[in-house]
């Protein structure tokens, strides 16, 4: 039911989205916050589908990789929100999850702190998702085909301001065991609650690995480890999205 409107504003490569309900009379993800436990999977899925994405600034036709970026954007609102509820991740990551439900604006920009030689082999986008109170979520998205190992991951974790309540990193790569140990140490993973909250200051960290499967992208939550084999498949039109949820035993 989600609708994407293209409103070409100028020739800049940066894009800005306004996020809202497609049908006001139908409940959306912000309504889930009032009583999360009462929502069935079908009702929750309907709420996640009741979204409208309005490109209010920028020209999508001049932005390479826009289709992939839009798939990632939809994954955050439609699948991550849903899976967090169904797995219980929304409890330790309540600030991030609640903020995501109330996002009104999303800005997408290229990550530019790169030497020319590195940019030739890797493309990274920065998403900033903002609610009406100025709280925000940051997502760093490494585009397909990167030849660098977890590029710009460390800088994502530094200088997290008080208004930042969530961090996402999207990559094709598997987590190196040594890097995983460092992340676990930084997020206090030995603590039973912080193991899933994955705190970086007041923000929660999530690392999502994706892969191309035919004409769709599969997204898998790899940190924090939910001990569940959940892959969400998304395409640009999002009309044939399927979700495979083979829940591993804990």
PASE-466888 format. One record per residue: residue in one letter; y, x negated, z of N, C-alpha, C, O, CB in turn. Coordinates in pm, whole numbers, plus 50000, padded with zeros to 5 digits. Each point is the difference from the previous one (the first is absolute). Glycine has a CB too. Layout:
BEGIN
aYXZYXZYXZYXZYXZ
...
END
This chain:
BEGIN
x498794991850000501215008250000501264991450000501095005149972497655012850149
x501134969049910501164991550004500624998649862499285000049900499754987750294
x502275011249800500694999449872500894987749997500664996850099499295028449879
x500054967849910500884988649978501045004049897499665003949888498514979650168
x503105015549983501095002649906500644986749962500214991550086500215031650013
x499894975149772500704988149954501465003649975500325007949912497564982949985
x503005003250182501435001949979500614986349977500214992450095499865028650051
x500204975849728500504986749969501474999050037500845007849954497474989949860
x501994992250273501334999050057500794988449941501185001549968497945008650241
x500244978349778500674988349945498954990649945498825003449995503114998950166
x498504985849796499084990849935499434989650094499344990749955501925012749837
x498984997850337499494990350096498495001550016499465010949983502754989350137
x497134988649913498555000350017499595006050134498905005550011500964974549842
x500995019050249499655005750130499925015249990500745006449925500374974350192
x497975025049959499815014550000500225005650140499714993550100498675004649709
x502135014150195500145007150127499445014149983500355007249906501714979150157
x497075017450029499385013250000500545008450113500304994950108497644995649788
x502185022450081500185009650107498685007450018499395004349902503114998350049
x497054998950173498715006050030500225013450069500795001150094498134976149925
x500385033049935500125013150063498805008649967499074995549934503405002850055
x497555014150058498945009449969500175005349858501115001949952498705004550291
x499064995849691500045006449868500265015050017500795005749926497634976849980
x500915023850190500215014150030500395001150147499184997350088499155010249732
x502894996550207500505000350138499205009550089499864997550120502394997149791
x497245016150031499315010050081498624995550045499405006250088501855011249791
x498234971950061498694994750037500194988050091500924992049982498075016049799
x500144990750318500134989150095499794986549934499224998549906499995016750274
x501534975049871499894986449951499574990650111499665004450109502105000349721
x498254982350140499484990550098500874999250126499494996350106499534990849706
x502265016350179500835000050121499565010950097500194998750121501734992249745
x497515019950082499535010850087498764996050079499715005850104501245010649735
x498324973850112498784995550067500324994050137499155000250089499774995649688
x502284999050240500364992950123500005009050123499834995250111501524989449750
x498855028550120500155008950115498695001750077500015001450122501815010549755
x497064988050052498705001650067498934993849911499235007349937501525014150181
x499174965449876499114993349906498535003950015499295001049900502304980450101
x497955020950120498585002850023499565013449941498815002249978501354984250230
x500795022549767499635013449952499785000749850499595010449948501714998850241
x498974980049740499955000349853498604996749948499424989850036502995003749957
x497085015349923498724997649934500224990449883501134998549954498005024450115
x499804970649883500174991249884500605007049878500844994249931497234992950152
x501505025349891500535007249883501495003150016500774998549905496965011550057
x502684994450157501415003050024500844987349992501115000149946498245019450198
x500124969749910500724987449997500164995049857501064995149962498054999550266
x499845006749694500064995849860501055008149923500724994549917496854998850093
x502515019650018501005008449935501414995650037500894999849916497495019250083
x501814977750128501324995250044500374986949932501144998049960498515013350261
x499364979749766500264987249934500305001749851500704991849940497804997250226
x500995021849776500255002649858501355006749975500504999949888497065001950081
x503025004050135501255007549983501194990550007500835000750091498115019850010
x501124970649801501044989749997500735000149866499425003149896499244983050264
x502605010449847500814998349880500654986350006500604996350101499835028649880
x499454967649911500594986749990501105000549894499725001849882498104986950189
x503415009649971501145000549909500604986149986500484994350098500005029749966
x499484970649815500654987049977501505002549987500475005249899497474985249986
x502795005950219501435002950005500874988649948501155002249963498385012550230
x499944973049804500754988549949499064990849926498874997750043502785003950147
x498824993149698499224990549924499345006249879499935012249987499684975450222
x499915003949702499365004249875498574994950002499774988149983502445011649889
x496845009250148498604996250010499494993449873499094991650005500565027150154
x500934984849726499524994649873500334985249985499414993249916500855029449983
x500684972450182500394986049993499354991850111500344988350019501825018749878
x496924999050176499354993050111498534997549968499205009350005502415001350159
x498024976949804498594996949974499165002750125500424997350112500264985249718
x498145022950148499115002550112500315012550079499475001850110500254974249901
x501135032849933500405011850076498825009250030499915005650110502324993049783
x496855002950012498885009150024499184995550121499615008250083500324997249672
x499814981750255499264994950115500775002350130499435004150101499504978649752
x502375014850144500835002150119499975014650044499945003050119501544978049811
x498555028149974499995014250034498655004250058499945008550088501734995649730
x497244989950133498695002750057499964995350145499485007250087499454990449686
x501604990650255500054995050138500825009350088499625003250113500154973249803
x501365028050032500865009150076499265012850036500065004750114501964985849771
x497285015150019499255012250028498844997650097499695008550083500934999749691
x498764980250216498944996750096500535000750143499335005550088499574979749739
x502275009250197500554999950136500165014050055499615002850113501574975949834
x499405030349973500295013450048498785009149998499835008350090502504988749830
x496845001749980498945009849980498664995650057499225008450046501964998849752
x498534979850200498704995450045500064992650134499205002850089500144995849674
x501594992050251500064993050128500285009850113499364999350105501454979949779
x500115029950096500325009950102498775008350034499725002650117502664998349802
x496875003349978498815008250019498904992150073499435004950098501155008049694
x499144975050161498934991950059500354996250145499114999750085500304991549687
x501845006150256500414996750137499715011650094499574997950114502214987149797
x498455027050041499715011850082498505001550021499555002350112502535008949802
x497144987649980498565002550007499244989450079498975002950060501225008649722
x500324976450218499344989150073500514998350143499404992950080500264995849703
x501455017850248500614998450132500974988450009500544997450107497435012549986
x502264982949795500934988750002501405004450036500804992150051497814996649778
x501715024050145501355004850027500354999450149501184999850035498635015149766
x499204984950286500294999250144500594986650040501114999850054497035016249987
x501204972749935500624987250035501214996549912500894992650043496884999950035
x502255012949800501134997249910500915012249988500495003149891498084980649982
x501665023050237500745012749997501424998349947500475008449924498164999450269
x502074981549845501384998349953500054998749848500845006249935499754982750283
x498515003049726499974998449854499655013349935500675004349906498674971550118
x499615030650024499495012349938501055011150005500195007249902497484986350164
x503015007850048501035010450013501194997149910500595009149942498684994950294
x501094983349753501114996249912499655002849855500845005049925499864977350239
x498075014649795499585002549863500125014849965500375003449887498074977150128
x501255028150080500075014549975501435004949981500215010949947497724991750187
x503054989449907501395004449996500864991849904501235000650006498515007050229
x499634984849679500734991649905500785008849901499475009649945498794972250079
x502995014549955500865007249907500384991749877500335005449895500545007550298
x499084973949822500444991449889499104987849991499604994250102502775013749926
x497314988149850499244987949975500744991649897500405005049896497425006750158
x502354975649976500624990649908498964989649959499284994750085503005008950020
x497634993649766499074989949948500814989249930500785002749909497365014550064
x501644970450072500704988649942499004988749976498944999650062503215006950054
x498204984449794499194988049981500224990450116501114998950053499005003949697
x498834990450288500114989350100500484987549928499304994949912498855015150234
x503034985149889500644989749918500034986250064500524990649940500835027349965
x498124980650215500064986950065498854991549949499064996850073502035013150135
x499004986549665498944992549935500584990049903501055002249940497425017350084
x500844969349963500374990549896499575005949866499135008749994500644971450164
x500855015249736499695005449868498534998149965499395008849940502964986549989
x497094993150108498594997349966499075009750071499005004149942501564971850025
x499755027950157499165009650071500145014049943499025007449994501184978750211
x501005017549753500215013449945499235002049870499645011349966502614989050139
x497494988749822499275001149875498565004350023499365005249908502134977349994
x497975015350217498605003050027499815011450099498875004550021500644971749931
x501555028450109499875010350103501215009249998501144995549989497504988950152
x501095028449869501095009950013499805007650129498895004650030501354997649719
x500844999350327499955006850129501145010150006501124997149959497834982750153
x500745032049938501025010350022500145002550149499034999250076500475011449701
x501714992450265500285003950138500385014750003500935004349931499814972350128
x498555031150022500315014050022500675001350137499584993850097498465013849758
x503005000550150500615003650128500045015250009500645006749919500774972050086
x497885026750093499895014350020500835003750123499744995150109497935005649786
x503335008050088500955002850107499995014850037499925008749914501504972350008
x498675021650209500145013950045501475003250025500864991549977496845007850126
x502605012849944501395004450016500714993550117501225001150013498115020349887
x499914971650186500604993450116500224985149980500494993150089498445024050052
x500714978049743500164985849973498794991750033500014987949977502365015250065
x496565003050012498754992850019499374997849863500215007849908499465002150323
x499554979349756499434997349870498654992950009499624994750104502695004049805
x496995001549979498724993349980500164990749881500615003749899498055016050198
x500794968349914500064990549889498614998149942499024998850073502954989550032
x497945011649763498744997149932500234989049898500905000849916498305023050117
x499984965949974500064989249901498795001449910498864999950046502384984550113
x499015016949712498965003449903499844988749899500914997449921499585027250108
x498364968749975499704989549904499355006549879498955006350013500784976050169
x500885016249702499495006549879498694993749953499714988550035502655017149900
x496865001749986498744994849949500184986949924501014998049931498135025350056
x499874967850027500014987549924500674988350070500184989549938499815024449864
x500384987550324500644989050071499064988150008498805001550024502575014750108
x499184971949848499214987850009500294992250128499544988750017500435010249735
x500795007350339500334993450126499255006650115499645011849991502634981949919
x497514998950195499235004650115500915007150099500814993550067497554987749901
x501525032150044500785008250093501484996349997500574996750105497405005550040
x502674998349739501404995649990500955008750080499875012250004499614979049771
x501495002150290501075006650076499465008650114500695009150047500694991049746
x497414997350251499465007650113500674995850131500405008450080497404993949799
x502314984750143500594995150124501425004750021500385003450112498164977049870
x502255019949912501405004150013500135014850032501005004350057499644977749784
x498345026050122500025014250034499975002150150500575009650052498284995649732
x500484985850287499815001550144501154994350082500055002150121497524997149839
x503334993749976501094993650074501265008649997500285006949902498764970650041
x501705022050165501295006950007499885015149992500825006549934500184973749964
x497995025550167499825014649999501015006350094499954997750121497584999949826
x503395010449999501095005750079499525011950081498895005049980502744987349849
x499205012250264499635010950091499765013249928499255008450048502084980250129
x499315013249708499855012649926498765000049909499645010449945502854992150063
x496884986049977498814999249915498775003850083499684993450099501394988449758
x498255028850102498885005350078498664998449929498975004250053502605012050050
x498424977849779498744998149930500104989449892501054998349937498395025250109
x499454969249934499914989849897498715001949921498945001950058502414982050084
x498765015649726498835000649913500004988049908501054995149957498945030150054
x498804970149959499844989449901498875004149908498885002650046501964979350113
x499445018849710499015003949900499604987949918500864992749949500105030650042
x497744974449994499514988249931498665002849934499285009050042501934976450121
x498465007049732498685000449940499004991150074498795001349982502285003549798
x499454986250302499174989450057499285004350127500445009150072501134974649829
x497335009650125499345001350129500754991650101500664990249965497105014049925
x502144999750237500654992350105499214987350029498805000650027502145020550071
x499724967649896499374987450039499695000350150500855004150078500384983449736
x497585008450228499635000550142500994992850093500265004750110497384996649816
x502904987650030500954992850083501315007950014500585000650108498404977649820
x501475028049963501205008250007499755012250087500875004150077499844988049695
x498105013850216499655011450083500084996650148500505007950079498025000549738
x500994979950221500084995850140501444999150047500325003950112497544983549860
x503015007449942501414998950036500635013950017500785002350092499364975849784
x499525031050034500545013750008499515006750128500785006650069499294995049680
x498664996950281499445005950122500694994650124500285007550094497534995249789
x502474984550118500714994150114501415005550010500465003450109498164975749868
x502075021849910501405004550000500125014750040501005004050059499514979349764
x498465024850146500055014350030499215003550127499775011850028500474992749728
x499364985450319499335002250129498755008549984499785009550076502424988750040
x496974998349785498865008449964498915000650107499125008649992501374985949774
x499544996650332499005000550107500235011750095499095004250071500684971149913
x501455029950016500305011750082499445012549930500235001749880501874987250214
x497185019949977499365011749936500985009249927499655005849898498634992950279
x502945002849875500985008849935500714992649887500145005449890500185007250325
x500134975249812500724992349898499114996149882500504996949892500994994550287
x497215008849841499074997249891500265009149881499884995849885498424996750282
x502075020049860500285009549892501505002349979500425003449889497415007550162
x502954987150051501455001349984500544988749913500945001949923499235009350300
x499224976849789500404988349922501514997650007500684999849898497395004349949
x502454994050276501464999250014500614986849955499494989250030500265026350157
x501334985649740500924988949972501335004650057500715007749935498044984249851
x501605003550333501075006150079499675014850018498915003350047502824980049865
x499175025750052499735014350017499365006349876499635011750001502314989450157
x497934991249735499415005049874498484998150002499484991150068502655003649808
x497175013750048498554998549981499754994349861500645003949903498875015450254
x499534971349837499664993449874498755006249939499035002750070502014976050014
x498995023549784498835004449927499894991949871500984998349927499195025150171
x498624971649876499744992649877499045008249915498935003950046501454973650068
x500015024949763499245008549909499574991549879500824993749934500455027250141
x497434979349899499494993149881499725010249891499445010650026499564971050117
x501405015249734499785009249889499194993249890499934987749994502235024150060
x497244996249860499304995049883500095010449889500145011950026498294974350118
x501505009149734500045009049886498595005049971499074992249988502934995749916
x497865025450087498705006249971500195009549883500355011750019498904986450224
x500514997049635500255008049881501495002349983500774990549987497005020650038
x502655001849974501415003149986500635003350135501115005450004498455002949766
x499764988450339500515002950134500044987350083499384989949967499725033450019
x501654977450122499994989350099499315005050126500255011150047501894979149859
x496985001450148499395003050127500704992450111500274988049986497545016249901
x502505002650223500714993950113499105000350123499435010450034502814996749871
x497644981550160499184999050122500814993650111500634989749981497285008649881
x502065007950255500704995250118499194988650060498885002350047502165020549997
x499494964949956499224988650049500534994250131499284992550066500175002649699
x501775008350273500484995850132501045009950051500945003549928498634972250016
x500265028950182498894997150091498685005649947499985009449921501634990750271
x497304993949854498675004049955499615013150067499845000550122499504975349841
x500525034849958499655013250054498495001950012499545010350049502564998749851
x497134981050056498545000850003499505012149921499015006250038500994982450185
x500695014749670499625011249915500234995949855501024993949967499575023150214
x498484986449735500104996549858500695011549926499355009049948498554976650066
x503425013749981500795010749940500794994349882500794990750015499375021550208
x499624993549660500744995849882500675012349939499345010049973499054970849984
x502915018550022500755010949938500334996149857500574989349976500405017850247
x498685001449682500244997349859501205008149952500085012150021497474983049942
x503384998049971501255006249956500264996249855499724988849958501205010750277
x499645010049689500514996849868501465004549992500515006250092497174996149804
x502964994449993501445002749990500305014950004500895004450074499384974649794
x499015028850052500245014449997499545006850128500525010450038499234989149715
x499264994150312499505004850128499355013949988499965007650097501824978950018
x497735016649768499345012949980498494999150019499335010150022502494996249821
x497644981350149498574998450011499634990850115498984993149998500825010649757
x501054996250346499774991450115498755004350074499795011950025502674984049995
x496714994650015498845002850082500014990550118500664989649996498015018649805
x500614995250302499964991550118498564998350044499285009850020503024997750050
x497294980149943498664997150047500104995950145500694990350032498525002849736
x500105014150320500054997050141498574998550052499405009650048502805002949979
x497264975349963498704997150056500254993550134500314988150008498585009249763
x500985010450335500384995350133498884991450057498875004550021502565016050015
x498914967049989499024990950059499835003350147500925004950066499684977149769
x498265015350215499775002550144500774989950080500104988449963497635020949993
x502824995250155500814991150084499114991450087500504991950078501375024849922
END
